[in-house]
């Protein structure tokens, strides 16, 4: 509950409405100090908002771009301005200030009687942009299959035939959420990889011990033989889901026929 006490302490101070507070160490009411760097907070905030530049961030915070540069240089923050988008975009303050958890955790759900969220091909592009927004996740359609159980699971529709014959275009894979730590990924498993640069890929992977921050997607035999490979850096990954089940809506066997 430490970060909650810190937040209450900050927003209850009338001085913060008009002044800047030193960000290198914040004291909670019990006297404990928690250290963090303004540069790191600003960079994490840009990641949460899916933006890259100080200019884009300054538009959201309603400050001049050189103001953000000053914050970085002096290790200061205007907390009321930083907290405002946290509320608007449902950003976890513990993750933002202290990197305590993945920024996607707040959109994960326990899958009860209402079923699990399904990301169809029509939502693929939007998902990459808005997957951190609870309002968007709540708007997704849901399936409820009695033979698919688990917490923090989500279904994604296969687009294309890059995983044929194991997965066909239009199939749905059900993934269980995994931490964004590529060192823990297995080359034997299939993953849904959500990249802020490349979009959503469903694939097995290769890992290179000489490049521990990169993975290579192994989508089919042709790709594995040395033709063009898709490489991903750990920093571009927004989410990783390990595929635990597959289902198809081709219930009457029309797949593969030209004139069903």
DOSE-161162 format. One line per field, with one value per residue: residue number from 1; residue in three letters; z, y, x of N, C-alpha, C in turn. Coordinates in steps of 0.1 Angstrom, whole numbers, padded with zeros to 4 digits. Example, Ala and Ser with C-alpha at 12.3 -4.5 7.8 and 13.67 -1.06 7.14 Angstrom:
n c(1,2) .
res c(Ala,Ser) .
npz c(0078,0071) .
npy c(-0057,-0022) .
npx c(0132,0128) .
capz c(0078,0071) .
capy c(-0045,-0011) .
capx c(0123,0137) .
cpz c(0078,0079) .
cpy c(-0033,0000) .
cpx c(0132,0129) .
This chain:
n c(1,2,3,4,5,6,7,8,9,10,11,12,13,14,15,16,17,18,19,20,21,22,23,24,25,26,27,28,29,30,31,32,33,34,35,36,37,38,39,40,41,42,43,44,45,46,47,48,49,50,51,52,53,54,55,56,57,58,59,60,61,62,63,64,65,66,67,68,69,70,71,72,73,74,75,76,77,78,79,80,81,82,83,84,85,86,87,88,89,90,91,92,93,94,95,96,97,98,99,100,101,102,103,104,105,106,107,108,109,110,111,112,113,114,115,116,117,118,119,120,121,122,123,124,125,126,127,128,129,130,131,132,133,134,135,136,137,138,139,140,141,142,143,144,145,146,147,148,149,150,151,152,153,154,155,156,157,158,159,160,161,162,163,164,165,166,167,168,169,170,171,172,173,174,175,176,177,178,179,180,181,182,183,184,185,186,187,188,189,190,191,192,193,194,195,196,197,198,199,200,201,202,203,204,205,206,207,208,209,210,211,212,213,214,215,216,217,218,219,220,221,222,223,224,225,226,227,228,229,230,231,232,233,234,235,236,237,238,239,240,241,242,243,244,245,246,247,248,249,250,251,252,253,254,255,256,257,258,259,260) .
res c(Unk,Unk,Unk,Unk,Unk,Unk,Unk,Unk,Unk,Unk,Unk,Unk,Unk,Unk,Unk,Unk,Unk,Unk,Unk,Unk,Unk,Unk,Unk,Unk,Unk,Unk,Unk,Unk,Unk,Unk,Unk,Unk,Unk,Unk,Unk,Unk,Unk,Unk,Unk,Unk,Unk,Unk,Unk,Unk,Unk,Unk,Unk,Unk,Unk,Unk,Unk,Unk,Unk,Unk,Unk,Unk,Unk,Unk,Unk,Unk,Unk,Unk,Unk,Unk,Unk,Unk,Unk,Unk,Unk,Unk,Unk,Unk,Unk,Unk,Unk,Unk,Unk,Unk,Unk,Unk,Unk,Unk,Unk,Unk,Unk,Unk,Unk,Unk,Unk,Unk,Unk,Unk,Unk,Unk,Unk,Unk,Unk,Unk,Unk,Unk,Unk,Unk,Unk,Unk,Unk,Unk,Unk,Unk,Unk,Unk,Unk,Unk,Unk,Unk,Unk,Unk,Unk,Unk,Unk,Unk,Unk,Unk,Unk,Unk,Unk,Unk,Unk,Unk,Unk,Unk,Unk,Unk,Unk,Unk,Unk,Unk,Unk,Unk,Unk,Unk,Unk,Unk,Unk,Unk,Unk,Unk,Unk,Unk,Unk,Unk,Unk,Unk,Unk,Unk,Unk,Unk,Unk,Unk,Unk,Unk,Unk,Unk,Unk,Unk,Unk,Unk,Unk,Unk,Unk,Unk,Unk,Unk,Unk,Unk,Unk,Unk,Unk,Unk,Unk,Unk,Unk,Unk,Unk,Unk,Unk,Unk,Unk,Unk,Unk,Unk,Unk,Unk,Unk,Unk,Unk,Unk,Unk,Unk,Unk,Unk,Unk,Unk,Unk,Unk,Unk,Unk,Unk,Unk,Unk,Unk,Unk,Unk,Unk,Unk,Unk,Unk,Unk,Unk,Unk,Unk,Unk,Unk,Unk,Unk,Unk,Unk,Unk,Unk,Unk,Unk,Unk,Unk,Unk,Unk,Unk,Unk,Unk,Unk,Unk,Unk,Unk,Unk,Unk,Unk,Unk,Unk,Unk,Unk,Unk,Unk,Unk,Unk,Unk,Unk,Unk,Unk,Unk,Unk,Unk,Unk) .
npz c(0000,-0002,-0023,-0025,-0002,-0007,-0030,-0019,-0001,-0019,-0036,-0018,-0009,-0010,-0022,-0045,-0066,-0079,-0079,-0085,-0075,-0060,-0074,-0069,-0044,-0025,0004,0024,0047,0069,0070,0053,0026,-0009,-0038,-0071,-0106,-0125,-0153,-0159,-0152,-0169,-0194,-0191,-0189,-0215,-0228,-0218,-0229,-0256,-0272,-0285,-0284,-0268,-0275,-0283,-0258,-0243,-0254,-0244,-0217,-0216,-0215,-0224,-0247,-0240,-0213,-0203,-0209,-0191,-0167,-0168,-0168,-0143,-0126,-0117,-0112,-0123,-0105,-0104,-0131,-0142,-0130,-0141,-0168,-0160,-0147,-0168,-0188,-0175,-0162,-0142,-0112,-0096,-0114,-0132,-0116,-0100,-0114,-0108,-0118,-0148,-0174,-0186,-0168,-0156,-0174,-0175,-0168,-0145,-0155,-0155,-0153,-0174,-0195,-0218,-0233,-0268,-0295,-0325,-0361,-0370,-0350,-0346,-0353,-0338,-0313,-0307,-0303,-0282,-0262,-0235,-0224,-0202,-0208,-0236,-0237,-0222,-0241,-0260,-0277,-0260,-0254,-0241,-0232,-0219,-0218,-0218,-0195,-0170,-0155,-0166,-0195,-0231,-0263,-0297,-0331,-0359,-0386,-0419,-0433,-0421,-0401,-0410,-0414,-0389,-0378,-0392,-0414,-0398,-0377,-0341,-0314,-0280,-0255,-0226,-0203,-0201,-0184,-0196,-0205,-0223,-0219,-0206,-0223,-0243,-0269,-0278,-0275,-0287,-0292,-0287,-0298,-0290,-0306,-0304,-0327,-0349,-0347,-0342,-0338,-0343,-0333,-0331,-0316,-0321,-0301,-0296,-0280,-0282,-0286,-0264,-0260,-0282,-0302,-0327,-0350,-0357,-0379,-0399,-0418,-0441,-0434,-0414,-0427,-0435,-0450,-0452,-0420,-0391,-0367,-0333,-0308,-0273,-0261,-0277,-0273,-0262,-0250,-0241,-0248,-0240,-0261,-0253,-0262,-0291,-0313,-0339,-0361,-0383,-0385,-0401,-0419,-0443,-0448,-0469,-0492,-0524,-0533,-0512) .
npy c(-0012,0011,0029,0040,0055,0074,0087,0099,0116,0134,0145,0158,0180,0215,0230,0217,0223,0244,0243,0227,0195,0179,0149,0129,0116,0106,0111,0091,0093,0079,0082,0067,0065,0066,0060,0074,0081,0110,0110,0083,0079,0096,0084,0059,0068,0077,0053,0040,0056,0051,0068,0086,0109,0139,0161,0151,0142,0165,0178,0163,0166,0193,0212,0230,0217,0220,0222,0196,0187,0202,0191,0165,0172,0185,0166,0167,0168,0177,0168,0169,0173,0150,0130,0134,0122,0096,0089,0093,0075,0051,0042,0024,0036,0026,0010,0030,0049,0033,0010,-0014,-0033,-0050,-0028,-0038,-0052,-0042,-0045,-0072,-0100,-0120,-0151,-0158,-0168,-0152,-0155,-0153,-0127,-0119,-0114,-0106,-0106,-0081,-0064,-0063,-0043,-0021,-0032,-0033,-0006,0002,-0017,-0014,-0001,-0003,0002,-0004,-0031,-0042,-0038,-0057,-0087,-0117,-0152,-0182,-0211,-0243,-0261,-0247,-0232,-0210,-0183,-0149,-0152,-0150,-0148,-0149,-0142,-0160,-0146,-0150,-0176,-0183,-0201,-0226,-0262,-0263,-0242,-0225,-0199,-0178,-0194,-0195,-0188,-0196,-0178,-0177,-0153,-0141,-0129,-0102,-0113,-0124,-0143,-0164,-0177,-0205,-0225,-0246,-0239,-0222,-0188,-0158,-0127,-0094,-0067,-0033,-0022,-0039,-0052,-0079,-0111,-0146,-0173,-0198,-0195,-0186,-0185,-0167,-0172,-0153,-0130,-0119,-0102,-0104,-0121,-0145,-0151,-0182,-0192,-0211,-0240,-0231,-0205,-0212,-0222,-0203,-0181,-0148,-0136,-0127,-0105,-0097,-0072,-0072,-0048,-0038,-0053,-0055,-0073,-0108,-0139,-0172,-0199,-0220,-0234,-0242,-0232,-0235,-0219,-0231,-0251,-0269,-0280,-0266,-0255,-0250,-0257,-0246,-0237,-0235) .
npx c(0008,0022,0026,0001,-0002,0017,0007,-0017,-0005,0008,-0012,-0027,-0015,-0015,0004,0013,-0003,0006,0034,0066,0078,0105,0117,0135,0134,0108,0089,0069,0040,0050,0076,0093,0115,0112,0128,0131,0136,0130,0134,0131,0104,0091,0097,0085,0059,0054,0056,0033,0013,0017,0033,0061,0077,0088,0074,0048,0040,0040,0018,-0003,0000,-0003,0018,0048,0072,0099,0096,0093,0119,0133,0123,0135,0162,0165,0155,0128,0092,0059,0035,0006,-0001,0011,-0004,-0029,-0033,-0030,-0053,-0072,-0063,-0062,-0039,-0016,-0004,0016,0031,0039,0055,0072,0077,0065,0049,0036,0024,0002,-0013,-0036,-0057,-0062,-0082,-0102,-0115,-0147,-0181,-0189,-0172,-0143,-0124,-0124,-0103,-0109,-0101,-0110,-0105,-0078,-0058,-0067,-0065,-0037,-0032,-0049,-0049,-0043,-0063,-0090,-0116,-0118,-0111,-0132,-0152,-0148,-0160,-0172,-0164,-0177,-0166,-0170,-0149,-0126,-0107,-0094,-0074,-0069,-0069,-0072,-0086,-0074,-0077,-0065,-0047,-0041,-0019,0005,0012,0004,0004,-0007,-0021,-0049,-0060,-0083,-0087,-0091,-0069,-0064,-0049,-0028,-0019,0015,0044,0063,0090,0113,0133,0121,0106,0096,0109,0094,0067,0038,0031,0012,0022,0023,0032,0042,0052,0050,0026,0002,0014,0013,0030,0057,0090,0125,0154,0184,0214,0234,0221,0203,0182,0165,0141,0134,0109,0094,0075,0068,0079,0092,0100,0118,0139,0156,0148,0133,0130,0111,0121,0121,0125,0128,0119,0099,0077,0044,0026,0026,0013,0008,-0001,-0028,-0049,-0069,-0094,-0119,-0142,-0151,-0172,-0186,-0170,-0161,-0137,-0110,-0123,-0131,-0156,-0178) .
capz c(0000,0000,-0034,-0023,0008,-0014,-0038,-0010,0004,-0029,-0041,-0007,-0007,-0019,-0030,-0057,-0076,-0087,-0078,-0088,-0064,-0063,-0077,-0066,-0033,-0019,0017,0028,0061,0080,0069,0044,0013,-0021,-0048,-0085,-0115,-0134,-0167,-0161,-0151,-0182,-0205,-0189,-0192,-0230,-0233,-0215,-0238,-0269,-0279,-0285,-0284,-0257,-0281,-0281,-0244,-0239,-0259,-0235,-0204,-0217,-0212,-0235,-0248,-0232,-0199,-0201,-0209,-0178,-0157,-0169,-0164,-0128,-0119,-0111,-0119,-0119,-0102,-0108,-0145,-0145,-0125,-0149,-0178,-0153,-0145,-0181,-0196,-0166,-0160,-0128,-0107,-0091,-0126,-0138,-0108,-0094,-0123,-0100,-0125,-0162,-0176,-0191,-0158,-0152,-0183,-0174,-0160,-0141,-0165,-0148,-0161,-0185,-0205,-0220,-0244,-0281,-0304,-0339,-0371,-0372,-0338,-0345,-0353,-0326,-0300,-0305,-0298,-0271,-0253,-0221,-0219,-0197,-0215,-0248,-0234,-0218,-0252,-0269,-0275,-0252,-0256,-0228,-0235,-0206,-0218,-0217,-0182,-0165,-0153,-0175,-0208,-0241,-0276,-0308,-0344,-0368,-0398,-0428,-0432,-0417,-0392,-0416,-0413,-0375,-0376,-0404,-0414,-0392,-0364,-0328,-0304,-0267,-0249,-0212,-0202,-0196,-0182,-0208,-0202,-0234,-0214,-0200,-0234,-0247,-0284,-0281,-0274,-0296,-0285,-0293,-0295,-0294,-0308,-0307,-0340,-0359,-0346,-0335,-0345,-0336,-0338,-0323,-0316,-0319,-0292,-0299,-0268,-0284,-0287,-0255,-0261,-0294,-0306,-0341,-0351,-0365,-0382,-0407,-0422,-0451,-0427,-0406,-0435,-0437,-0457,-0444,-0406,-0383,-0354,-0324,-0296,-0261,-0257,-0285,-0269,-0252,-0243,-0245,-0244,-0244,-0266,-0245,-0269,-0304,-0318,-0352,-0364,-0395,-0378,-0410,-0428,-0455,-0449,-0480,-0504,-0531,-0535,-0502) .
capy c(0000,0022,0039,0047,0066,0085,0094,0107,0127,0143,0153,0166,0192,0226,0236,0210,0228,0254,0242,0214,0188,0171,0136,0118,0108,0110,0106,0088,0099,0072,0086,0059,0071,0058,0068,0071,0091,0117,0105,0069,0080,0102,0074,0049,0074,0077,0039,0037,0063,0047,0079,0085,0122,0149,0170,0144,0141,0179,0181,0156,0173,0208,0220,0232,0206,0223,0220,0182,0186,0207,0181,0155,0178,0189,0155,0172,0165,0184,0156,0170,0171,0136,0121,0135,0111,0083,0087,0093,0064,0040,0038,0021,0045,0018,0006,0042,0055,0024,-0001,-0026,-0044,-0047,-0019,-0044,-0060,-0037,-0049,-0086,-0103,-0134,-0155,-0165,-0172,-0143,-0160,-0146,-0117,-0124,-0103,-0110,-0099,-0068,-0056,-0065,-0030,-0013,-0038,-0028,0008,0004,-0029,-0010,0006,-0012,0004,-0011,-0046,-0045,-0037,-0069,-0098,-0128,-0165,-0190,-0226,-0250,-0269,-0237,-0226,-0204,-0169,-0141,-0158,-0142,-0154,-0141,-0148,-0162,-0139,-0156,-0190,-0185,-0213,-0238,-0266,-0263,-0232,-0220,-0185,-0178,-0201,-0188,-0194,-0191,-0176,-0174,-0142,-0143,-0117,-0098,-0117,-0134,-0154,-0175,-0183,-0219,-0227,-0256,-0234,-0212,-0176,-0145,-0117,-0081,-0057,-0019,-0018,-0048,-0057,-0091,-0123,-0159,-0180,-0203,-0186,-0190,-0176,-0167,-0168,-0142,-0118,-0123,-0093,-0105,-0134,-0147,-0159,-0194,-0194,-0223,-0246,-0222,-0194,-0217,-0226,-0192,-0170,-0137,-0139,-0116,-0104,-0087,-0068,-0073,-0035,-0035,-0062,-0050,-0084,-0121,-0149,-0186,-0206,-0232,-0241,-0237,-0236,-0230,-0217,-0239,-0263,-0278,-0286,-0259,-0250,-0256,-0259,-0233,-0232,-0241) .
capx c(0000,0031,0024,-0012,0000,0025,-0002,-0025,0004,0011,-0023,-0034,-0007,-0019,0016,0015,-0012,0013,0048,0072,0083,0117,0113,0145,0131,0095,0086,0055,0038,0057,0090,0100,0118,0111,0136,0128,0141,0121,0136,0124,0089,0086,0098,0074,0046,0053,0053,0019,0005,0020,0039,0076,0084,0084,0063,0035,0037,0037,0004,-0012,0002,-0006,0030,0057,0082,0111,0093,0097,0133,0137,0120,0145,0175,0165,0149,0116,0080,0047,0027,-0008,-0001,0014,-0015,-0041,-0035,-0031,-0068,-0078,-0060,-0062,-0025,-0013,0007,0028,0039,0045,0065,0082,0079,0062,0041,0034,0014,-0010,-0019,-0049,-0067,-0064,-0094,-0105,-0125,-0157,-0192,-0190,-0163,-0130,-0124,-0119,-0098,-0111,-0093,-0115,-0100,-0063,-0051,-0071,-0060,-0023,-0032,-0058,-0050,-0041,-0075,-0100,-0129,-0117,-0111,-0146,-0160,-0146,-0169,-0167,-0169,-0177,-0165,-0168,-0137,-0115,-0107,-0082,-0074,-0061,-0068,-0078,-0085,-0069,-0079,-0053,-0049,-0031,-0016,0019,0014,-0002,-0010,-0011,-0032,-0054,-0066,-0096,-0088,-0089,-0061,-0066,-0036,-0027,-0010,0028,0052,0071,0103,0115,0141,0113,0098,0100,0108,0084,0054,0033,0028,0007,0032,0018,0043,0038,0058,0047,0012,0000,0019,0011,0042,0068,0101,0139,0162,0198,0221,0242,0213,0193,0171,0158,0136,0131,0096,0095,0061,0065,0091,0098,0107,0128,0150,0166,0143,0130,0126,0107,0128,0115,0132,0120,0114,0088,0066,0034,0020,0029,0002,0011,-0013,-0031,-0060,-0072,-0107,-0123,-0156,-0154,-0178,-0192,-0160,-0159,-0123,-0102,-0130,-0132,-0169,-0186) .
cpz c(0000,-0010,-0032,-0012,0002,-0022,-0030,-0005,-0006,-0033,-0031,-0004,-0016,-0027,-0043,-0068,-0085,-0087,-0083,-0076,-0068,-0064,-0073,-0054,-0027,-0006,0019,0042,0072,0079,0060,0031,0002,-0033,-0062,-0093,-0124,-0148,-0169,-0161,-0164,-0193,-0203,-0192,-0208,-0235,-0230,-0224,-0253,-0278,-0277,-0282,-0272,-0262,-0280,-0267,-0239,-0243,-0249,-0221,-0204,-0211,-0224,-0235,-0240,-0217,-0195,-0200,-0196,-0167,-0157,-0164,-0149,-0120,-0110,-0119,-0114,-0117,-0106,-0123,-0149,-0141,-0134,-0159,-0172,-0151,-0159,-0189,-0188,-0165,-0145,-0123,-0102,-0103,-0131,-0129,-0103,-0102,-0116,-0107,-0140,-0164,-0182,-0181,-0155,-0162,-0183,-0165,-0156,-0150,-0157,-0157,-0174,-0197,-0207,-0232,-0256,-0290,-0318,-0348,-0372,-0361,-0337,-0344,-0341,-0313,-0297,-0299,-0285,-0261,-0238,-0215,-0215,-0205,-0229,-0246,-0230,-0230,-0262,-0266,-0266,-0255,-0242,-0232,-0222,-0206,-0218,-0204,-0179,-0163,-0163,-0189,-0218,-0254,-0287,-0321,-0353,-0381,-0408,-0425,-0428,-0408,-0397,-0416,-0399,-0372,-0390,-0403,-0408,-0380,-0352,-0319,-0291,-0259,-0234,-0210,-0196,-0194,-0194,-0205,-0212,-0230,-0209,-0211,-0239,-0263,-0288,-0281,-0285,-0288,-0294,-0288,-0300,-0294,-0311,-0321,-0351,-0359,-0339,-0344,-0336,-0341,-0327,-0324,-0316,-0309,-0295,-0286,-0269,-0285,-0277,-0255,-0273,-0295,-0321,-0342,-0361,-0368,-0390,-0412,-0432,-0444,-0419,-0414,-0439,-0445,-0447,-0431,-0400,-0370,-0346,-0312,-0284,-0257,-0266,-0282,-0259,-0244,-0249,-0240,-0249,-0249,-0258,-0252,-0282,-0308,-0331,-0353,-0377,-0391,-0388,-0421,-0442,-0458,-0461,-0492,-0511,-0533,-0525,-0505) .
cpy c(0013,0033,0047,0058,0077,0093,0104,0119,0138,0152,0161,0178,0203,0232,0229,0215,0238,0253,0228,0208,0179,0156,0125,0110,0114,0104,0103,0093,0091,0074,0077,0066,0062,0066,0064,0083,0097,0112,0092,0070,0086,0092,0064,0055,0074,0063,0036,0044,0060,0059,0078,0098,0130,0158,0164,0144,0155,0183,0175,0162,0188,0216,0222,0220,0208,0222,0206,0180,0191,0198,0170,0160,0180,0177,0160,0167,0174,0173,0158,0168,0156,0127,0122,0125,0097,0079,0085,0080,0051,0034,0036,0029,0038,0014,0019,0047,0045,0011,-0014,-0037,-0040,-0037,-0025,-0051,-0055,-0041,-0064,-0089,-0118,-0139,-0164,-0169,-0164,-0147,-0151,-0137,-0124,-0113,-0109,-0102,-0084,-0058,-0056,-0052,-0022,-0019,-0034,-0014,0009,-0008,-0026,-0003,-0004,-0011,-0003,-0026,-0050,-0045,-0049,-0079,-0109,-0141,-0172,-0205,-0233,-0258,-0260,-0229,-0219,-0189,-0162,-0148,-0150,-0149,-0144,-0149,-0149,-0155,-0144,-0170,-0193,-0196,-0226,-0249,-0267,-0254,-0226,-0206,-0186,-0185,-0191,-0195,-0188,-0190,-0173,-0164,-0146,-0130,-0114,-0100,-0128,-0145,-0166,-0182,-0196,-0220,-0238,-0251,-0224,-0200,-0166,-0134,-0104,-0071,-0043,-0014,-0026,-0054,-0070,-0103,-0135,-0168,-0188,-0193,-0194,-0180,-0178,-0163,-0156,-0129,-0120,-0114,-0094,-0119,-0134,-0156,-0170,-0198,-0206,-0228,-0237,-0211,-0200,-0221,-0214,-0180,-0158,-0140,-0126,-0116,-0094,-0085,-0068,-0059,-0032,-0043,-0055,-0061,-0097,-0131,-0162,-0193,-0219,-0240,-0234,-0241,-0230,-0229,-0224,-0252,-0273,-0282,-0279,-0254,-0258,-0259,-0246,-0228,-0239,-0239) .
cpx c(0009,0028,0011,-0010,0008,0016,-0011,-0017,0006,-0001,-0030,-0026,-0010,-0008,0017,0007,-0004,0028,0053,0078,0095,0113,0123,0142,0118,0093,0072,0053,0045,0072,0099,0103,0118,0118,0131,0134,0130,0122,0129,0109,0084,0087,0087,0061,0044,0050,0038,0010,0007,0025,0054,0083,0079,0073,0049,0031,0033,0022,-0006,-0012,-0001,0006,0038,0067,0094,0109,0097,0112,0139,0134,0131,0158,0176,0159,0137,0104,0069,0037,0012,-0010,0002,0003,-0027,-0043,-0035,-0046,-0075,-0076,-0058,-0048,-0022,-0002,0019,0037,0046,0057,0076,0084,0076,0055,0040,0023,0001,-0018,-0034,-0060,-0069,-0076,-0094,-0116,-0136,-0168,-0194,-0181,-0150,-0132,-0118,-0115,-0099,-0102,-0097,-0109,-0085,-0056,-0054,-0066,-0046,-0023,-0039,-0058,-0048,-0053,-0086,-0113,-0129,-0118,-0125,-0155,-0159,-0157,-0163,-0173,-0168,-0178,-0162,-0155,-0124,-0116,-0094,-0083,-0065,-0058,-0076,-0076,-0081,-0072,-0067,-0056,-0037,-0028,-0001,0022,0007,0008,-0015,-0023,-0036,-0059,-0080,-0097,-0086,-0079,-0064,-0053,-0038,-0016,0003,0035,0060,0086,0107,0125,0134,0105,0104,0099,0099,0070,0051,0028,0021,0016,0026,0029,0037,0043,0052,0033,0012,0005,0016,0021,0049,0080,0114,0145,0177,0205,0230,0235,0201,0181,0162,0152,0133,0118,0098,0080,0058,0079,0099,0106,0119,0141,0159,0161,0139,0124,0121,0114,0121,0124,0123,0113,0101,0075,0057,0028,0025,0018,0007,-0001,-0016,-0042,-0063,-0086,-0110,-0138,-0160,-0160,-0184,-0183,-0158,-0145,-0116,-0109,-0132,-0146,-0179,-0201) .
